Amino acid sequence: MKDLAPFLVQRQQQHLYRSRAVSDSAQGPLIVRDGRQLLNFCSNDYLGLAAHPLVREAMHKGIDQYGVGAGAAHLVNGHSRAHHLLEQELAEFTGRSRALLFSTGYMANLGVATALMQRGDHILADRNNHASILDAALLSGARLIRYDHNNADHAAQRLQGLRAAETLIMTDGVFSMDGDIAPLMELASLAQQQQAWLMVDDAHGFGVLGEQGVGTLDHYGLSPQQVPILMGTLGKALGGAGAFVAGSDELIETLIQTARSYIYTTASPPAVAEAVRAALRLVQAEPERRSQLNKLIRYFRAGAAERKLPLAESITPIQPLRVANSEMALQLTAELLKHDIQITAMRPPTVSEACLRITLSAAHTENQLDRLLDTLAELPGLVRTEADAS
């Protein structure tokens, strides 16, 4: 039997060891951890819906009607009326013929890639895509071809000379660690030229971007014909759990018939579906949440520029702060905790270069952002000199 202890020691020595923080409160700008109230800047609850009273109430009602567990897979006995209505509402919201619920975004990506692609086909993927896209591509049996981050020209070059086969282009809409947005207009054009599928994982854009909050495709004004496969998650801006794939009737029916990560897993609790339905209604009824979030993003970036903090370029709630290395990232996280501020240190292999991943919510206040900015400006190793800033 393999001795695992040396591996764990090595991870610690490389400052790559992961540990879990235990929270004792609902998600929000302020959370309780180990009896301490912390200012929270590492949640994906972008619109502040995870603990919204109407979302809570919907989940309670869902439990009263459906109980806790779904009891079986969707195709056996686990597909409730709540699931069915949520799928219909997601399809209508995204402008697609149909939508299909998955238990997680990871399973959704896996389901699409393995259902549509096979050995001899090609999957073209951005180098900075989420790990679930990479794993899905590898498990599909298709040939994985990676292009430089957000470089549609390189993607086109990588496709040249390939023999005729099915091709699927897979990309994040908003990149989960970088916060930047994929060049979807160019990728959509490339997909149409090559008669390829284009799939967008919009986990971090759905509910946040676009005039209607539909996401990255709404941001660019792209049609279902230009991006035939849309994946979104329900545990970030919508504050719930799970994911969905939206597209044509033929696509969804094919996934129902062949996507193993859909067929062979128990359906998520119906009460969660009811909570997400309530959150989706709030996304549509309260556009001021997105307006407030965008206002806070601009406020934070302006404050960071004044203090010469080395933020990466991003117009989304994900605001990565560059640091020297993994050891420095951990040290800064520990220092921030001394000031009752929680931010996660992101290190390889999750990211290529260590950073502090700051995430903003519509529920934050400007005073809370000022507190974060002032604290960051006082920490060693972050503030750049005038020469560095120029």
BAGUVEX-882159 format. One record per residue (C-alpha): residue in one letter; x, y, z. Coordinates in nm, 2 decimals, m for minus. Example, Ala and Ser with C-alpha at 12.3 -4.5 7.8 and 13.67 -1.06 7.14 Angstrom:
2
 code      u      v      w
    A   1.23  m0.45   0.78
    S   1.37  m0.11   0.71
//
This chain:
390
 code      u      v      w
    M   0.00   0.00   0.00
    K   0.14   0.34  m0.10
    D   0.26   0.57   0.18
    L   0.08   0.90   0.14
    A   0.25   1.09   0.42
    P   0.55   1.21   0.21
    F   0.32   1.36  m0.05
    L   0.14   1.56   0.22
    V   0.46   1.67   0.38
    Q   0.58   1.79   0.03
    R   0.26   1.99  m0.02
    Q   0.31   2.17   0.31
    Q   0.68   2.24   0.22
    Q   0.57   2.39  m0.11
    H   0.30   2.60   0.05
    L   0.04   2.42  m0.15
    Y  m0.14   2.24   0.13
    R  m0.51   2.30   0.14
    S  m0.73   2.33   0.45
    R  m1.10   2.40   0.51
    A  m1.24   2.69   0.71
    V  m1.56   2.60   0.90
    S  m1.83   2.86   0.88
    D  m2.12   2.88   1.14
    S  m2.35   3.13   0.96
    A  m2.53   3.20   0.64
    Q  m2.33   3.34   0.34
    G  m2.31   3.72   0.34
    P  m2.07   4.01   0.37
    L  m2.03   3.91   0.73
    I  m1.99   3.55   0.83
    V  m1.91   3.37   1.16
    R  m1.61   3.14   1.16
    D  m1.48   2.97   1.47
    G  m1.68   3.21   1.68
    R  m1.54   3.52   1.51
    Q  m1.73   3.76   1.28
    L  m1.53   3.81   0.96
    L  m1.57   4.05   0.67
    N  m1.62   3.80   0.38
    F  m1.46   3.86   0.04
    C  m1.43   3.50  m0.08
    S  m1.79   3.40  m0.16
    N  m1.95   3.36  m0.50
    D  m2.28   3.49  m0.37
    Y  m2.25   3.78  m0.61
    L  m2.61   3.92  m0.58
    G  m2.65   3.85  m0.21
    L  m2.93   3.59  m0.26
    A  m2.80   3.29  m0.07
    A  m2.97   3.41   0.25
    H  m3.25   3.62   0.10
    P  m3.58   3.59   0.30
    L  m3.79   3.50  m0.01
    V  m3.53   3.23  m0.12
    R  m3.53   3.09   0.24
    E  m3.91   3.09   0.24
    A  m3.93   2.91  m0.09
    M  m3.70   2.64   0.03
    H  m3.90   2.59   0.35
    K  m4.22   2.55   0.15
    G  m4.04   2.31  m0.08
    I  m3.94   2.09   0.21
    D  m4.30   2.10   0.34
    Q  m4.42   1.97   0.00
    Y  m4.14   1.74  m0.12
    G  m3.94   1.65   0.19
    V  m3.57   1.66   0.18
    G  m3.43   1.41  m0.07
    A  m3.54   1.35  m0.43
    G  m3.52   0.97  m0.37
    A  m3.39   0.86  m0.70
    A  m3.23   0.98  m1.03
    H  m3.44   1.20  m1.26
    L  m3.51   0.91  m1.50
    V  m3.62   0.68  m1.22
    N  m3.85   0.86  m0.97
    G  m3.66   1.18  m0.87
    H  m3.78   1.43  m1.12
    S  m4.02   1.65  m0.93
    R  m4.26   1.92  m1.05
    A  m4.02   2.17  m0.89
    H  m3.74   2.04  m1.11
    H  m3.95   2.05  m1.42
    L  m4.08   2.41  m1.36
    L  m3.72   2.53  m1.29
    E  m3.60   2.38  m1.62
    Q  m3.88   2.55  m1.81
    E  m3.81   2.89  m1.64
    L  m3.44   2.86  m1.71
    A  m3.50   2.78  m2.07
    E  m3.73   3.09  m2.10
    F  m3.49   3.31  m1.92
    T  m3.19   3.21  m2.14
    G  m3.40   3.22  m2.46
    R  m3.34   2.85  m2.53
    S  m3.58   2.57  m2.63
    R  m3.51   2.36  m2.32
    A  m3.29   2.33  m2.02
    L  m3.17   2.03  m1.82
    L  m3.07   2.03  m1.45
    F  m2.75   1.87  m1.33
    S  m2.64   1.83  m0.97
    T  m2.32   2.03  m1.02
    G  m2.14   2.23  m1.28
    Y  m1.87   1.97  m1.29
    M  m2.13   1.70  m1.38
    A  m2.29   1.93  m1.64
    N  m1.96   1.98  m1.82
    L  m1.88   1.61  m1.80
    G  m2.22   1.52  m1.93
    V  m2.20   1.74  m2.24
    A  m1.84   1.64  m2.34
    T  m1.89   1.27  m2.29
    A  m2.24   1.27  m2.46
    L  m2.14   1.46  m2.77
    M  m1.78   1.37  m2.83
    Q  m1.59   1.05  m2.87
    R  m1.25   0.91  m2.98
    G  m1.14   1.07  m3.30
    D  m1.32   1.40  m3.23
    H  m1.16   1.72  m3.12
    I  m1.22   1.95  m2.82
    L  m1.07   2.29  m2.83
    A  m1.03   2.45  m2.49
    D  m0.88   2.77  m2.34
    R  m0.58   2.70  m2.12
    N  m0.73   2.88  m1.83
    N  m1.06   2.69  m1.84
    H  m1.21   2.56  m1.52
    A  m1.08   2.21  m1.41
    S  m1.42   2.06  m1.48
    I  m1.39   2.14  m1.85
    L  m1.04   2.00  m1.87
    D  m1.15   1.68  m1.69
    A  m1.46   1.65  m1.91
    A  m1.25   1.68  m2.23
    L  m1.00   1.42  m2.11
    L  m1.27   1.17  m2.01
    S  m1.46   1.22  m2.34
    G  m1.19   1.03  m2.53
    A  m1.17   1.31  m2.79
    R  m0.84   1.48  m2.87
    L  m0.79   1.78  m2.64
    I  m0.64   2.08  m2.81
    R  m0.56   2.38  m2.59
    Y  m0.51   2.74  m2.71
    D  m0.35   3.04  m2.53
    H  m0.58   3.22  m2.29
    N  m0.84   3.44  m2.45
    N  m0.65   3.42  m2.79
    A  m0.91   3.34  m3.06
    D  m0.64   3.37  m3.33
    H  m0.44   3.10  m3.16
    A  m0.75   2.89  m3.14
    A  m0.80   2.93  m3.51
    Q  m0.44   2.83  m3.58
    R  m0.48   2.52  m3.36
    L  m0.77   2.41  m3.57
    Q  m0.59   2.44  m3.90
    G  m0.49   2.11  m4.07
    L  m0.71   1.89  m3.85
    R  m0.88   1.61  m4.03
    A  m1.26   1.62  m4.06
    A  m1.43   1.53  m3.74
    E  m1.67   1.67  m3.48
    T  m1.52   1.96  m3.30
    L  m1.64   2.12  m2.97
    I  m1.50   2.45  m2.85
    M  m1.53   2.48  m2.47
    T  m1.46   2.80  m2.28
    D  m1.55   2.97  m1.96
    G  m1.76   3.28  m2.01
    V  m1.61   3.46  m1.71
    F  m1.29   3.29  m1.59
    S  m1.33   3.18  m1.23
    M  m0.98   3.28  m1.11
    D  m0.89   3.57  m1.34
    G  m1.23   3.74  m1.36
    D  m1.18   3.83  m1.73
    I  m1.43   3.75  m2.00
    A  m1.38   3.52  m2.30
    P  m1.37   3.66  m2.65
    L  m1.70   3.50  m2.74
    M  m1.77   3.70  m3.05
    E  m1.45   3.58  m3.22
    L  m1.50   3.22  m3.09
    A  m1.86   3.22  m3.22
    S  m1.73   3.33  m3.56
    L  m1.46   3.06  m3.56
    A  m1.72   2.79  m3.46
    Q  m1.95   2.89  m3.74
    Q  m1.66   2.88  m3.99
    Q  m1.55   2.54  m3.88
    Q  m1.91   2.41  m3.83
    A  m1.81   2.33  m3.47
    W  m2.01   2.32  m3.15
    L  m1.95   2.61  m2.91
    M  m2.01   2.56  m2.54
    V  m1.99   2.84  m2.28
    D  m1.95   2.76  m1.91
    D  m2.11   3.07  m1.77
    A  m2.09   2.97  m1.41
    H  m1.96   3.32  m1.30
    G  m2.14   3.53  m1.56
    F  m2.50   3.39  m1.52
    G  m2.71   3.63  m1.32
    V  m2.44   3.89  m1.31
    L  m2.36   4.01  m1.67
    G  m2.58   4.16  m1.94
    E  m2.87   4.40  m1.93
    Q  m3.11   4.13  m1.82
    G  m2.86   3.93  m1.61
    V  m2.87   3.64  m1.85
    G  m2.49   3.63  m1.85
    T  m2.19   3.66  m2.08
    L  m2.39   3.59  m2.39
    D  m2.63   3.87  m2.29
    H  m2.32   4.09  m2.24
    Y  m2.21   4.03  m2.60
    G  m2.55   4.00  m2.76
    L  m2.50   3.65  m2.88
    S  m2.78   3.43  m3.00
    P  m2.85   3.06  m2.93
    Q  m2.76   2.99  m3.29
    Q  m2.41   3.15  m3.23
    V  m2.36   2.96  m2.90
    P  m2.57   2.65  m2.92
    I  m2.46   2.51  m2.57
    L  m2.49   2.71  m2.26
    M  m2.40   2.59  m1.91
    G  m2.48   2.79  m1.60
    T  m2.45   2.72  m1.23
    L  m2.72   2.79  m0.96
    G  m2.49   2.81  m0.66
    K  m2.32   3.14  m0.73
    A  m2.53   3.45  m0.84
    L  m2.85   3.26  m0.77
    G  m2.74   3.16  m0.42
    G  m2.86   2.79  m0.44
    A  m2.70   2.48  m0.58
    G  m2.67   2.28  m0.89
    A  m2.63   2.36  m1.26
    F  m2.81   2.34  m1.60
    V  m2.74   2.30  m1.97
    A  m2.96   2.50  m2.21
    G  m3.00   2.45  m2.58
    S  m3.21   2.30  m2.85
    D  m3.47   2.03  m2.80
    E  m3.24   1.78  m2.98
    L  m2.94   1.87  m2.76
    I  m3.13   1.83  m2.43
    E  m3.30   1.51  m2.54
    T  m2.96   1.37  m2.64
    L  m2.82   1.45  m2.30
    I  m3.12   1.29  m2.13
    Q  m3.05   0.97  m2.33
    T  m2.67   0.95  m2.31
    A  m2.51   1.18  m2.04
    R  m2.40   0.94  m1.78
    S  m2.35   1.21  m1.52
    Y  m2.72   1.29  m1.55
    I  m2.85   0.94  m1.59
    Y  m2.67   0.78  m1.30
    T  m2.70   1.02  m1.01
    T  m2.97   1.11  m0.77
    A  m3.16   1.43  m0.85
    S  m3.09   1.73  m0.63
    P  m3.35   1.80  m0.35
    P  m3.67   1.95  m0.49
    A  m3.66   2.21  m0.22
    V  m3.34   2.35  m0.37
    A  m3.51   2.38  m0.70
    E  m3.79   2.58  m0.54
    A  m3.53   2.81  m0.37
    V  m3.36   2.86  m0.71
    R  m3.69   2.94  m0.88
    A  m3.74   3.22  m0.62
    A  m3.39   3.35  m0.68
    L  m3.44   3.35  m1.05
    R  m3.75   3.57  m1.00
    L  m3.55   3.81  m0.79
    V  m3.28   3.83  m1.06
    Q  m3.55   3.94  m1.31
    A  m3.75   4.17  m1.07
    E  m3.46   4.35  m0.91
    P  m3.20   4.47  m1.17
    E  m3.08   4.72  m0.91
    R  m2.88   4.43  m0.76
    R  m2.66   4.41  m1.07
    S  m2.64   4.79  m1.08
    Q  m2.53   4.81  m0.72
    L  m2.27   4.53  m0.79
    N  m2.13   4.71  m1.09
    K  m2.11   5.03  m0.89
    L  m1.92   4.85  m0.61
    I  m1.68   4.70  m0.86
    R  m1.60   5.04  m1.00
    Y  m1.56   5.18  m0.65
    F  m1.32   4.91  m0.55
    R  m1.11   4.93  m0.86
    A  m1.08   5.31  m0.82
    G  m0.97   5.27  m0.46
    A  m0.72   5.00  m0.55
    A  m0.57   5.23  m0.82
    E  m0.54   5.51  m0.57
    R  m0.35   5.28  m0.34
    K  m0.15   5.13  m0.62
    L  m0.26   4.78  m0.54
    P  m0.17   4.53  m0.82
    L  m0.52   4.42  m0.93
    A  m0.56   4.21  m1.25
    E  m0.78   4.35  m1.52
    S  m1.15   4.26  m1.46
    I  m1.49   4.42  m1.48
    T  m1.66   4.13  m1.30
    P  m1.70   4.06  m0.92
    I  m1.38   3.85  m0.93
    Q  m1.09   4.08  m0.85
    P  m0.76   3.89  m0.83
    L  m0.48   4.06  m0.65
    R  m0.13   3.95  m0.77
    V   0.12   3.84  m0.52
    A   0.48   3.71  m0.55
    N   0.44   3.34  m0.47
    S   0.23   3.08  m0.27
    E   0.41   3.15   0.05
    M   0.34   3.52   0.03
    A  m0.03   3.44  m0.05
    L  m0.06   3.24   0.26
    Q   0.11   3.50   0.48
    L  m0.12   3.77   0.35
    T  m0.43   3.56   0.41
    A  m0.31   3.51   0.77
    E  m0.25   3.88   0.81
    L  m0.59   3.97   0.68
    L  m0.75   3.72   0.93
    K  m0.58   3.92   1.21
    H  m0.79   4.21   1.08
    D  m1.11   3.99   1.07
    I  m1.11   3.99   0.69
    Q  m1.14   3.66   0.50
    I  m0.99   3.62   0.15
    T  m0.87   3.29   0.00
    A  m0.52   3.24  m0.12
    M  m0.53   3.08  m0.46
    R  m0.22   2.87  m0.55
    P  m0.11   2.63  m0.81
    P  m0.24   2.40  m0.95
    T  m0.57   2.60  m0.92
    V  m0.39   2.90  m1.08
    S  m0.07   2.93  m1.27
    E   0.05   3.21  m1.04
    A  m0.05   3.27  m0.68
    C  m0.30   3.55  m0.61
    L  m0.56   3.66  m0.35
    R  m0.90   3.61  m0.51
    I  m1.12   3.89  m0.39
    T  m1.49   3.85  m0.48
    L  m1.75   4.13  m0.43
    S  m2.12   4.11  m0.37
    A  m2.41   4.35  m0.42
    A  m2.47   4.31  m0.04
    H  m2.13   4.47   0.04
    T  m2.11   4.84   0.14
    E  m1.87   5.10   0.03
    N  m1.75   5.13   0.40
    Q  m1.67   4.76   0.39
    L  m1.47   4.80   0.07
    D  m1.28   5.09   0.23
    R  m1.19   4.88   0.52
    L  m1.05   4.61   0.29
    L  m0.86   4.86   0.07
    D  m0.71   5.04   0.37
    T  m0.60   4.71   0.52
    L  m0.45   4.58   0.20
    A  m0.26   4.90   0.15
    E  m0.09   4.85   0.49
    L   0.02   4.49   0.42
    P   0.38   4.43   0.31
    G   0.44   4.29  m0.03
    L   0.14   4.43  m0.21
    V   0.18   4.81  m0.26
    R   0.38   4.88  m0.57
    T   0.62   5.17  m0.60
    E   0.56   5.46  m0.84
    A   0.81   5.30  m1.08
    D   0.62   4.97  m1.08
    A   0.29   5.15  m1.13
    S   0.41   5.35  m1.43
//
